[in-house]
């Protein structure tokens, strides 16, 4: 059934704090040609030339349903968010688009990295009506135990499992696929070529950003509400001053360095 998001129960050992309250994204009318025009008006609010995409990112490729149509059947796109940050979990999403997805919505979906945060949130809200979405998370402890690649594969497995019914094919962003209960095809730059993968990239990114904003309330001073745990100058300075937290990835060199005995590691008393 479309519109239901299921989170895998297999990461129950990692419990995020309650989500902070945030305003609902602006609804987008995406029905037909008129709906596309309405959507563009919503996304161009503020008079920007390229309203819903970040102007700093190239747009050489446009995602479409070519891979999905060639395969036939129920096809899930899978993508992840959060492989590179120094803190927080890695999140994956598996997404199966409705055959009746409005053209207006389909034209707006793109690689999450190319979209402005406000637009990602609005599109994710729309996708919950027009797609099956499964979310999988691998915790910081699993990242440190398995390594980030294997933890990412685990999150992808959980995301697909959260869909319930196994799809006929999974399209994976990148060049490596996890072991799945269905055939899989990897696609380099898949989030810019496959509409299902692009949708999954939006779902994974919005979910992880929300988790990091919540963690930022508990662990203040690192700027996670806007750097999402990535290794910014602000984050590095906070590590030097405050030390790492239990939500940091100690298998990552900058965190391991900050955790040395000479560092101020308040994480020891937090654990």
Backbone as JSON, one array per atom type, in Angstrom:
{
  "sequence": "XXXXXXXXXXXXXXXXXXXXXXXXXXXXXXXXXXXXXXXXXXXXXXXXXXXXXXXXXXXXXXXXXXXXXXXXXXXXXXXXXXXXXXXXXXXXXXXXXXXXXXXXXXXXXXXXXXXXXXXXXXXXXXXXXXXXXXXXXXXXXXXXXXXXXXXXXXXXXXXXXXXXXXXXXXXXXXXXXXXXXXXXXXXXXXXXXXXXXXXXXXXXXXXXXXXXXXXXXXXXXXXXXXXXXXXXXXXXXXXXXXXXXXXXXXXXXXXXXXXXXXXXXXXXXXX",
  "N": [[0.85, -1.19, 0.0], [0.54, 2.19, -0.86], [1.97, 5.12, 0.64], [2.61, 4.32, 3.19], [5.13, 4.22, 5.49], [7.61, 2.15, 6.58], [9.71, 1.37, 9.21], [12.61, -0.54, 9.71], [12.65, -3.02, 12.22], [14.92, -4.09, 13.13], [16.99, -2.52, 14.03], [16.59, -1.9, 16.61], [18.14, -1.67, 18.86], [19.37, 0.74, 18.73], [18.23, 3.72, 19.71], [16.84, 6.62, 18.71], [16.56, 10.02, 19.97], [13.47, 11.83, 20.78], [11.87, 13.36, 17.95], [12.48, 16.75, 17.03], [10.04, 19.37, 17.05], [8.83, 20.64, 13.98], [7.94, 22.86, 11.31], [5.41, 21.89, 8.98], [6.15, 20.84, 5.62], [5.55, 22.87, 2.7], [2.62, 22.04, 0.99], [2.52, 20.43, -2.21], [0.92, 20.76, -5.23], [0.68, 18.41, -7.6], [-0.71, 17.42, -9.72], [-1.13, 16.69, -12.97], [-0.61, 18.95, -15.84], [-1.27, 21.54, -15.01], [-0.86, 21.21, -12.31], [1.91, 20.84, -12.26], [2.76, 23.4, -12.96], [1.82, 24.79, -10.75], [3.37, 23.59, -8.76], [5.92, 24.45, -9.49], [5.62, 27.16, -9.06], [5.36, 27.18, -6.3], [7.89, 26.23, -5.6], [9.5, 28.17, -6.65], [9.21, 30.3, -5.08], [10.34, 33.28, -3.88], [11.76, 34.09, -5.98], [13.92, 32.8, -7.25], [16.26, 31.72, -9.75], [16.88, 29.01, -10.41], [14.89, 27.24, -8.86], [14.22, 24.83, -7.24], [16.47, 23.3, -7.16], [19.82, 23.03, -6.03], [21.95, 25.58, -6.96], [24.68, 25.23, -7.04], [25.31, 22.7, -7.79], [25.95, 20.42, -10.48], [23.82, 19.54, -13.27], [23.78, 17.32, -15.17], [22.59, 14.91, -15.76], [19.31, 13.5, -15.93], [16.99, 11.99, -13.92], [14.89, 9.2, -14.74], [12.3, 6.84, -15.63], [13.39, 4.78, -17.1], [15.04, 2.51, -16.49], [13.37, 1.16, -14.73], [11.08, 0.62, -16.29], [12.17, -0.99, -18.28], [12.84, -3.23, -16.84], [10.41, -4.13, -15.75], [7.6, -5.23, -13.7], [7.6, -5.03, -10.05], [9.75, -2.67, -8.99], [12.34, -1.64, -6.94], [14.06, 1.21, -5.87], [17.17, 1.84, -4.3], [19.0, 3.7, -1.96], [21.49, 5.47, 0.0], [22.25, 7.54, 2.88], [24.71, 9.38, 4.54], [27.31, 8.15, 4.69], [29.8, 9.36, 4.93], [29.98, 11.14, 7.23], [31.29, 12.08, 10.52], [29.83, 11.44, 12.67], [26.78, 9.96, 13.96], [24.19, 7.76, 12.6], [24.15, 5.59, 9.66], [21.87, 5.81, 7.03], [19.5, 4.15, 5.03], [17.26, 3.94, 2.24], [14.57, 2.25, 0.69], [12.61, 2.33, -2.15], [9.58, 2.15, -3.89], [7.98, 3.31, -6.6], [4.67, 4.47, -7.26], [2.76, 3.28, -10.03], [1.09, 5.18, -10.95], [2.17, 7.66, -10.45], [2.06, 11.18, -10.39], [2.88, 13.16, -13.26], [3.85, 15.7, -12.77], [5.03, 15.53, -10.21], [6.98, 13.59, -10.7], [8.71, 14.97, -12.4], [9.97, 16.68, -10.71], [11.48, 15.22, -8.93], [14.75, 14.37, -7.95], [18.3, 13.67, -7.61], [19.07, 13.79, -4.23], [21.14, 15.39, -3.33], [21.22, 17.48, -5.05], [19.12, 19.07, -4.47], [17.43, 21.67, -2.67], [17.2, 21.92, 0.91], [14.56, 22.56, 1.93], [12.99, 21.9, -0.22], [13.54, 19.2, -0.57], [12.29, 18.18, 1.73], [9.61, 18.81, 1.2], [9.14, 17.3, -1.11], [9.58, 14.74, -0.14], [7.43, 14.51, 1.57], [5.37, 14.42, -0.32], [6.06, 12.08, -1.67], [5.38, 10.11, 0.12], [2.77, 9.64, -0.36], [2.75, 8.61, -2.87], [4.39, 6.41, -3.16], [5.86, 3.31, -2.04], [7.77, 3.05, 0.84], [10.64, 2.03, 2.48], [12.62, 2.19, 5.37], [15.93, 1.82, 6.51], [18.34, 1.52, 9.09], [21.69, 1.7, 10.2], [23.48, 1.55, 13.13], [25.78, 3.7, 15.0], [27.4, 2.07, 16.56], [27.34, -0.27, 15.07], [28.54, 0.61, 12.74], [31.14, 1.12, 13.66], [31.85, -1.44, 14.42], [31.54, -3.1, 12.15], [32.57, -1.75, 9.91], [32.21, 1.08, 7.69], [31.33, 0.54, 5.07], [30.23, -2.09, 5.15], [28.28, -1.65, 7.09], [26.65, 0.1, 5.73], [25.69, -1.58, 3.7], [24.22, -3.26, 5.33], [22.25, -1.5, 6.3], [20.91, -1.02, 3.89], [19.9, -3.58, 3.35], [18.1, -3.79, 5.48], [16.37, -1.72, 4.83], [15.16, -2.63, 2.47], [13.94, -4.9, 3.51], [12.08, -3.68, 5.14], [10.08, -2.94, 3.44], [8.31, -5.0, 3.24], [6.69, -6.86, 1.22], [8.68, -8.6, -1.09], [10.4, -7.03, -3.74], [10.5, -7.34, -7.38], [12.88, -6.62, -8.49], [15.82, -4.89, -7.47], [17.22, -1.72, -7.71], [20.32, -0.4, -7.23], [22.08, 2.34, -5.97], [25.32, 3.19, -7.01], [28.24, 1.04, -7.11], [28.24, -1.33, -5.75], [26.41, -3.98, -4.32], [24.24, -5.09, -1.71], [23.62, -8.33, -0.16], [20.59, -9.54, -1.15], [17.11, -10.56, -1.03], [16.19, -10.64, -3.61], [16.72, -10.18, -7.18], [19.37, -7.9, -8.06], [20.58, -4.79, -9.33], [23.32, -2.76, -9.89], [23.85, 0.74, -10.26], [25.88, 3.18, -11.35], [25.99, 6.53, -10.36], [23.3, 6.38, -9.92], [21.31, 7.8, -8.57], [20.95, 9.98, -10.11], [19.99, 8.99, -12.42], [17.99, 7.03, -12.25], [14.61, 7.21, -11.42], [13.42, 5.98, -9.24], [15.6, 5.43, -7.55], [16.48, 8.04, -7.13], [14.27, 9.03, -5.71], [14.52, 7.41, -3.44], [16.91, 8.4, -2.47], [16.15, 10.9, -1.59], [14.34, 10.22, 0.47], [16.07, 8.86, 2.26], [17.94, 10.87, 2.88], [16.36, 13.0, 4.0], [15.29, 11.65, 6.21], [17.63, 11.01, 7.67], [18.72, 13.58, 8.14], [16.76, 14.61, 9.83], [17.04, 12.93, 12.04], [19.65, 13.66, 12.83], [19.28, 16.33, 13.52], [17.72, 15.98, 15.76], [19.53, 14.61, 17.43], [21.33, 16.64, 17.76], [20.17, 18.26, 19.62], [20.5, 16.89, 21.98], [23.27, 16.61, 22.06], [24.91, 19.23, 22.16], [26.69, 21.92, 20.51], [28.24, 20.88, 18.47], [27.16, 21.41, 16.02], [25.48, 19.77, 14.57], [22.9, 20.11, 13.67], [23.05, 21.5, 11.35], [25.4, 20.73, 9.99], [25.14, 18.04, 9.88], [26.72, 16.08, 11.01], [28.97, 15.87, 9.46], [32.49, 16.41, 8.66], [33.14, 19.29, 9.3], [34.77, 22.51, 9.79], [33.76, 23.65, 12.1], [32.77, 21.38, 13.42], [35.13, 19.92, 13.83], [36.51, 21.68, 15.53], [34.84, 21.59, 17.76], [35.15, 18.94, 18.5], [37.81, 19.02, 19.35], [37.55, 20.67, 21.54], [35.36, 19.79, 23.15], [35.47, 17.06, 23.0], [34.73, 13.65, 21.87], [31.41, 12.2, 21.49], [29.02, 9.62, 22.5], [27.72, 9.25, 20.12], [29.5, 9.56, 18.12], [31.65, 8.3, 15.52], [33.97, 6.16, 16.29], [35.69, 4.68, 14.79], [36.52, 6.26, 12.79], [39.18, 8.27, 11.71], [39.58, 11.1, 12.57], [37.91, 11.23, 14.83], [38.89, 9.16, 16.42], [41.4, 10.2, 16.97], [40.71, 12.44, 18.5], [39.76, 11.14, 20.69], [41.86, 10.22, 22.13], [43.79, 9.76, 25.19], [44.87, 12.26, 25.93], [43.05, 14.04, 25.09], [40.04, 15.96, 25.67], [37.72, 14.06, 26.67], [34.62, 13.93, 27.12], [32.89, 11.99, 26.55], [33.37, 9.65, 27.91], [32.29, 9.87, 30.46], [29.7, 10.08, 29.7], [28.93, 7.62, 28.8]],
  "CA": [[0.0, 0.0, 0.0], [1.31, 3.41, -0.93], [1.76, 6.07, 1.7], [3.0, 3.78, 4.49], [6.58, 4.09, 5.67], [7.9, 1.16, 7.6], [11.1, 1.34, 9.64], [13.04, -1.87, 10.13], [12.73, -3.18, 13.68], [16.17, -4.77, 13.46], [17.96, -1.62, 14.61], [15.94, -1.47, 17.84], [19.13, -1.37, 19.9], [19.7, 2.16, 18.62], [17.0, 4.47, 19.89], [17.05, 8.06, 18.61], [15.69, 10.82, 20.84], [12.27, 12.31, 20.09], [12.11, 14.32, 16.9], [12.07, 18.1, 17.37], [8.91, 19.88, 16.28], [9.21, 21.47, 12.85], [6.78, 23.18, 10.5], [5.16, 20.98, 7.87], [6.53, 21.42, 4.35], [4.46, 23.4, 1.89], [2.07, 21.03, 0.09], [2.74, 20.68, -3.63], [-0.07, 20.2, -6.13], [1.46, 17.86, -8.71], [-1.62, 16.72, -10.62], [-1.22, 17.15, -14.36], [0.18, 20.1, -16.29], [-1.55, 22.66, -14.11], [-0.19, 20.92, -11.04], [3.34, 21.1, -12.43], [2.95, 24.84, -12.9], [1.63, 25.17, -9.35], [4.54, 23.13, -8.02], [7.03, 25.32, -9.81], [5.39, 28.43, -8.38], [5.71, 26.97, -4.89], [9.33, 26.05, -5.47], [10.2, 29.38, -7.08], [8.93, 31.38, -4.13], [11.57, 33.99, -3.56], [12.28, 34.6, -7.23], [15.19, 32.18, -7.62], [16.3, 31.27, -11.13], [16.75, 27.56, -10.38], [14.29, 27.25, -7.54], [14.2, 23.67, -6.36], [17.77, 22.64, -7.17], [20.94, 23.82, -5.55], [22.66, 26.06, -8.14], [26.1, 24.86, -7.0], [25.48, 21.32, -8.24], [25.66, 20.24, -11.91], [22.64, 18.73, -13.58], [24.03, 16.74, -16.48], [21.7, 13.78, -15.93], [17.95, 13.66, -15.45], [16.45, 10.66, -13.6], [13.6, 8.86, -15.33], [11.86, 5.48, -15.33], [13.88, 3.88, -18.15], [15.48, 1.25, -15.9], [12.21, 0.5, -14.14], [10.22, 0.12, -17.36], [12.88, -2.07, -18.96], [12.81, -4.42, -15.98], [9.04, -4.58, -15.53], [7.3, -5.69, -12.35], [7.81, -4.11, -8.94], [11.17, -2.33, -8.93], [12.68, -0.76, -5.83], [15.32, 1.93, -5.87], [17.79, 1.87, -2.97], [20.12, 4.63, -1.8], [21.84, 5.71, 1.4], [22.72, 8.87, 3.28], [25.51, 9.41, 5.76], [28.51, 7.3, 4.77], [31.0, 10.12, 5.23], [30.05, 11.92, 8.46], [32.03, 11.58, 11.67], [28.88, 11.12, 13.75], [25.43, 9.59, 13.57], [24.0, 6.5, 11.87], [23.98, 5.61, 8.21], [20.47, 5.54, 6.76], [19.18, 3.75, 3.66], [15.84, 3.89, 1.92], [14.13, 1.49, -0.48], [11.41, 3.04, -2.6], [8.88, 1.67, -5.09], [7.06, 4.35, -7.04], [3.37, 4.09, -7.79], [2.66, 3.43, -11.49], [0.25, 6.35, -11.23], [2.78, 8.87, -9.93], [1.79, 12.33, -11.26], [4.02, 13.64, -14.04], [4.4, 16.88, -12.12], [5.92, 15.11, -9.14], [8.11, 12.88, -11.29], [9.65, 15.94, -12.97], [10.65, 17.41, -9.64], [12.35, 14.31, -8.17], [16.13, 14.35, -8.43], [19.29, 13.32, -6.61], [18.83, 14.65, -3.06], [22.25, 16.35, -3.17], [20.99, 18.61, -5.96], [17.89, 19.75, -4.06], [17.48, 22.48, -1.47], [16.58, 21.2, 2.03], [13.12, 22.78, 2.03], [12.35, 21.19, -1.32], [13.63, 17.77, -0.26], [11.26, 17.86, 2.71], [8.3, 18.87, 0.55], [9.04, 16.16, -2.02], [9.45, 13.53, 0.69], [6.05, 14.5, 2.02], [4.57, 13.97, -1.46], [6.4, 10.69, -1.99], [4.7, 9.21, 1.04], [1.46, 9.35, -0.96], [2.89, 8.04, -4.21], [5.43, 5.38, -3.17], [6.15, 2.48, -0.86], [9.09, 3.45, 1.32], [11.19, 1.33, 3.63], [13.81, 2.84, 5.93], [16.83, 0.98, 7.29], [19.38, 2.28, 9.78], [22.78, 1.0, 10.89], [23.89, 2.43, 14.22], [27.19, 4.04, 15.14], [28.09, 0.88, 17.07], [27.49, -1.21, 13.95], [29.54, 1.19, 11.84], [32.47, 0.9, 14.25], [32.11, -2.87, 14.5], [31.57, -3.75, 10.84], [33.12, -0.75, 9.0], [31.13, 1.87, 7.13], [30.78, -0.1, 3.88], [29.36, -3.2, 5.54], [27.13, -1.08, 7.78], [25.78, 0.63, 4.68], [25.02, -2.73, 3.1], [23.25, -3.72, 6.32], [21.13, -0.56, 6.28], [20.17, -1.27, 2.66], [19.14, -4.82, 3.55], [16.99, -3.47, 6.37], [15.42, -0.87, 4.11], [14.37, -3.48, 1.58], [13.09, -5.74, 4.36], [11.0, -2.87, 5.7], [9.0, -2.82, 2.45], [7.35, -6.1, 3.42], [6.73, -7.74, 0.05], [9.95, -8.51, -1.82], [10.2, -6.58, -5.12], [11.05, -8.19, -8.44], [14.25, -6.16, -8.78], [16.3, -3.73, -6.72], [18.21, -0.89, -8.37], [21.17, 0.11, -6.17], [22.99, 3.42, -6.35], [26.72, 2.87, -6.8], [28.79, -0.14, -7.8], [28.21, -2.5, -4.87], [25.06, -4.32, -3.86], [24.18, -6.02, -0.58], [22.89, -9.57, -0.41], [19.17, -9.25, -1.05], [16.25, -11.7, -1.41], [15.69, -10.43, -4.98], [17.8, -9.75, -8.07], [19.79, -6.51, -7.85], [21.42, -4.18, -10.36], [23.96, -1.53, -9.44], [23.88, 1.8, -11.27], [26.72, 4.31, -10.97], [25.21, 7.77, -10.45], [21.92, 5.96, -10.04], [20.38, 8.8, -8.07], [20.75, 10.95, -11.18], [19.56, 8.28, -13.63], [16.78, 6.28, -11.97], [13.68, 7.98, -10.61], [13.22, 5.27, -7.98], [16.77, 5.65, -6.71], [16.44, 9.45, -6.73], [13.29, 9.13, -4.63], [15.1, 6.79, -2.25], [17.94, 9.3, -1.94], [15.43, 11.95, -0.86], [13.82, 9.63, 1.7], [17.18, 8.59, 3.17], [18.54, 12.13, 3.31], [15.46, 13.71, 4.91], [15.22, 10.88, 7.45], [18.87, 11.17, 8.45], [18.82, 14.97, 8.6], [15.86, 14.76, 10.96], [17.69, 12.26, 13.17], [20.8, 14.44, 13.29], [18.76, 17.52, 14.19], [17.3, 15.54, 17.09], [20.73, 14.33, 18.2], [21.99, 17.92, 18.05], [19.56, 18.81, 20.83], [21.13, 16.18, 23.1], [24.72, 16.85, 22.03], [25.03, 20.58, 21.61], [28.02, 22.47, 20.3], [28.91, 20.29, 17.31], [26.55, 21.93, 14.8], [24.88, 18.69, 13.78], [21.63, 20.52, 13.09], [23.27, 21.99, 9.99], [26.47, 20.0, 9.28], [24.68, 16.65, 9.83], [27.77, 15.18, 11.47], [30.13, 15.88, 8.56], [33.7, 16.95, 9.26], [33.34, 20.7, 9.06], [35.7, 23.16, 10.72], [33.03, 23.79, 13.35], [32.71, 20.07, 14.07], [36.48, 19.59, 14.28], [36.83, 22.52, 16.68], [34.07, 21.07, 18.89], [35.82, 17.7, 18.94], [39.01, 19.39, 20.1], [37.17, 21.34, 22.79], [34.4, 19.02, 23.94], [35.71, 15.63, 22.89], [33.68, 12.91, 21.18], [30.21, 11.74, 22.2], [28.68, 8.24, 22.13], [27.18, 9.21, 18.77], [30.59, 9.7, 17.16], [32.19, 7.07, 14.94], [35.34, 6.06, 16.78], [36.51, 4.03, 13.77], [36.95, 7.31, 11.87], [40.44, 8.79, 12.25], [39.51, 12.34, 13.36], [37.27, 10.95, 16.11], [39.85, 8.36, 17.19], [42.45, 11.11, 17.43], [40.14, 13.26, 19.56], [39.45, 10.28, 21.83], [43.08, 9.83, 22.85], [43.75, 10.19, 26.59], [45.23, 13.66, 26.12], [41.92, 14.86, 24.67], [38.95, 16.14, 26.63], [36.68, 13.13, 26.2], [33.49, 13.85, 28.03], [32.07, 10.84, 26.18], [33.59, 8.58, 28.87], [31.32, 9.98, 31.53], [28.35, 9.96, 29.13], [28.6, 6.23, 28.49]],
  "C": [[0.89, 1.24, 0.0], [0.98, 4.32, 0.25], [2.14, 5.57, 3.08], [4.51, 3.62, 4.51], [6.83, 3.16, 6.83], [9.38, 1.21, 7.93], [11.45, -0.07, 10.1], [13.16, -1.94, 11.64], [14.07, -3.77, 14.09], [17.27, -3.82, 13.94], [17.43, -1.1, 15.95], [16.93, -1.13, 18.94], [19.55, 0.1, 19.87], [18.42, 2.95, 18.66], [17.28, 5.96, 19.79], [16.16, 8.81, 19.57], [14.48, 11.3, 20.08], [12.62, 13.37, 19.06], [11.69, 15.72, 17.35], [10.91, 18.54, 16.5], [9.42, 20.77, 15.16], [7.98, 21.73, 12.01], [6.64, 22.2, 9.35], [5.59, 21.63, 6.56], [5.32, 21.89, 3.57], [3.93, 22.32, 0.97], [2.3, 21.43, -1.37], [1.65, 19.99, -4.43], [0.66, 19.72, -7.37], [0.58, 17.14, -9.72], [-1.66, 17.39, -11.99], [-0.37, 18.37, -14.65], [-0.02, 21.3, -15.39], [-0.86, 22.46, -12.77], [1.3, 21.17, -11.13], [3.61, 22.6, -12.34], [2.8, 25.35, -11.47], [2.84, 24.8, -8.52], [5.73, 24.06, -8.25], [6.86, 26.69, -9.16], [5.74, 28.32, -6.91], [7.22, 26.95, -4.71], [10.12, 27.27, -5.9], [9.93, 30.55, -6.16], [10.24, 32.01, -3.68], [12.28, 34.46, -4.81], [13.61, 34.02, -7.66], [15.13, 31.65, -9.05], [16.13, 29.77, -11.23], [16.2, 27.19, -9.01], [14.48, 26.02, -6.68], [15.51, 22.91, -6.34], [18.85, 23.59, -6.71], [21.76, 24.27, -6.75], [24.13, 25.67, -8.16], [26.36, 23.45, -7.51], [25.16, 21.2, -9.73], [24.43, 19.39, -12.12], [22.77, 18.17, -14.99], [23.06, 15.62, -16.79], [20.34, 14.09, -15.34], [17.38, 12.29, -15.15], [15.1, 10.44, -14.27], [13.29, 7.4, -14.99], [12.35, 4.46, -16.37], [14.28, 2.52, -17.58], [14.3, 0.45, -15.36], [11.32, -0.12, -15.23], [10.87, -1.04, -18.11], [12.82, -3.36, -18.16], [11.41, -4.99, -15.86], [8.84, -5.04, -14.09], [7.5, -4.6, -11.31], [9.31, -3.88, -8.76], [11.4, -1.32, -7.81], [14.01, -0.08, -6.1], [15.86, 2.0, -4.46], [18.96, 2.84, -2.97], [20.34, 4.87, -0.32], [22.19, 7.18, 1.61], [23.56, 8.72, 4.53], [26.67, 8.45, 5.82], [29.71, 8.08, 5.28], [31.08, 10.85, 6.56], [30.86, 11.25, 9.57], [31.09, 11.12, 12.78], [27.54, 10.72, 13.17], [25.37, 8.32, 12.74], [24.08, 6.69, 10.37], [22.55, 5.13, 7.94], [20.31, 5.16, 5.29], [17.67, 3.75, 3.47], [15.65, 3.02, 0.69], [12.78, 2.05, -0.89], [10.87, 2.44, -3.89], [7.83, 2.7, -5.46], [5.74, 3.76, -7.51], [3.37, 4.23, -9.31], [1.88, 4.68, -11.88], [0.86, 7.63, -10.67], [2.52, 10.03, -10.87], [3.04, 12.79, -12.0], [4.68, 14.84, -13.37], [5.36, 16.54, -11.01], [7.16, 14.44, -9.7], [9.16, 13.86, -11.83], [10.46, 16.67, -11.91], [11.63, 16.54, -8.86], [13.74, 14.29, -8.79], [17.03, 13.84, -7.3], [19.17, 14.31, -5.45], [19.92, 15.7, -2.89], [22.06, 17.58, -4.04], [19.8, 19.47, -5.54], [18.12, 20.56, -2.79], [16.76, 21.74, -0.34], [15.07, 21.35, 2.12], [12.37, 21.99, 0.95], [12.41, 19.68, -1.1], [12.51, 17.36, 0.69], [9.88, 17.85, 2.08], [8.1, 17.68, -0.39], [8.89, 14.85, -1.24], [8.02, 13.4, 1.2], [5.13, 13.99, 0.91], [4.81, 12.5, -1.78], [5.7, 9.71, -1.07], [3.29, 8.85, 0.56], [1.59, 8.56, -2.25], [3.98, 6.97, -4.29], [5.36, 4.54, -1.92], [7.57, 2.82, -0.43], [9.47, 2.62, 2.54], [12.46, 2.01, 4.08], [14.62, 1.83, 6.73], [17.96, 1.81, 7.87], [20.42, 1.32, 10.35], [23.37, 1.98, 11.89], [25.38, 2.73, 14.18], [27.98, 2.82, 15.63], [28.32, -0.13, 15.95], [28.5, -0.7, 12.94], [30.94, 0.9, 12.37], [32.84, -0.58, 14.29], [32.35, -3.49, 13.12], [32.45, -3.04, 9.83], [31.97, -0.1, 8.23], [30.52, 1.22, 5.89], [29.8, -1.21, 4.26], [28.13, -2.71, 6.31], [26.14, -0.49, 6.79], [25.01, -0.49, 4.0], [23.93, -3.26, 4.03], [22.02, -2.81, 6.34], [20.28, -0.75, 5.03], [19.32, -2.54, 2.76], [17.91, -4.55, 4.42], [15.93, -2.63, 5.67], [14.54, -1.71, 3.19], [13.43, -4.36, 2.4], [11.91, -4.98, 4.93], [9.85, -2.67, 4.71], [7.92, -3.88, 2.66], [7.46, -7.07, 2.26], [8.02, -7.52, -0.73], [9.69, -8.05, -3.25], [10.8, -7.56, -6.12], [12.5, -7.85, -8.75], [14.57, -4.98, -7.87], [17.37, -3.03, -7.54], [19.01, -0.18, -7.28], [22.05, 1.23, -6.68], [24.42, 3.01, -6.05], [27.15, 1.63, -7.56], [28.87, -1.38, -6.92], [26.79, -2.71, -4.38], [25.13, -5.25, -2.66], [23.53, -7.32, -1.0], [21.41, -9.32, -0.13], [18.35, -10.47, -1.46], [15.64, -11.55, -2.8], [16.87, -10.08, -5.86], [18.11, -8.27, -7.84], [20.66, -6.07, -9.02], [22.0, -2.89, -9.81], [24.01, -0.53, -10.6], [24.73, 2.95, -10.73], [25.98, 5.6, -11.29], [23.71, 7.45, -10.6], [20.92, 6.98, -9.56], [20.15, 9.94, -9.06], [20.21, 10.31, -12.46], [18.24, 7.53, -13.46], [15.87, 7.07, -11.05], [13.44, 7.31, -9.26], [14.39, 5.46, -7.03], [16.81, 7.11, -6.24], [15.45, 9.66, -5.6], [13.81, 8.54, -3.34], [16.16, 7.7, -1.63], [17.31, 10.43, -1.14], [14.95, 11.42, 0.48], [14.93, 9.39, 2.71], [17.76, 9.87, 3.74], [17.65, 12.88, 4.3], [15.37, 12.99, 6.25], [16.47, 11.09, 8.3], [19.04, 12.59, 8.96], [17.95, 15.22, 9.82], [16.45, 14.11, 12.22], [18.84, 13.08, 13.73], [20.36, 15.72, 13.99], [18.3, 17.17, 15.61], [18.51, 15.26, 17.98], [21.46, 15.62, 18.59], [21.41, 18.58, 19.3], [20.2, 18.19, 22.07], [22.61, 16.5, 23.21], [24.97, 18.2, 21.36], [26.48, 21.0, 21.45], [28.74, 21.96, 19.07], [28.32, 20.75, 15.98], [25.87, 20.88, 13.96], [23.56, 19.09, 13.12], [21.81, 21.11, 11.69], [24.43, 21.3, 9.27], [26.2, 18.5, 9.21], [25.75, 15.64, 10.2], [28.99, 15.12, 10.57], [31.3, 16.63, 9.2], [33.98, 18.38, 8.89], [34.34, 21.28, 10.06], [35.04, 23.33, 12.09], [33.01, 22.47, 14.13], [34.09, 19.68, 14.61], [36.86, 20.39, 15.53], [36.09, 22.02, 17.93], [34.67, 19.78, 19.41], [37.05, 18.01, 19.78], [38.67, 19.95, 21.47], [36.35, 20.45, 23.71], [34.71, 17.53, 23.98], [34.56, 14.92, 22.2], [32.54, 12.49, 22.1], [29.97, 10.27, 21.85], [28.11, 8.13, 20.72], [28.24, 9.43, 17.71], [31.08, 8.33, 16.71], [33.67, 6.96, 15.3], [36.25, 5.33, 15.81], [36.98, 5.02, 12.71], [38.13, 8.05, 12.5], [40.31, 10.09, 13.05], [38.88, 12.14, 14.74], [38.22, 10.15, 17.0], [40.95, 9.23, 17.76], [41.95, 11.96, 18.6], [39.88, 12.45, 20.83], [40.68, 9.83, 22.59], [43.07, 10.41, 24.25], [44.07, 11.66, 26.82], [44.09, 14.59, 25.74], [40.9, 14.96, 25.78], [37.77, 15.3, 26.21], [35.56, 13.01, 27.2], [32.6, 12.67, 27.7], [32.23, 9.71, 27.21], [32.55, 8.66, 29.99], [29.9, 9.88, 31.02], [27.94, 8.5, 29.0], [28.11, 5.5, 29.74]]
}
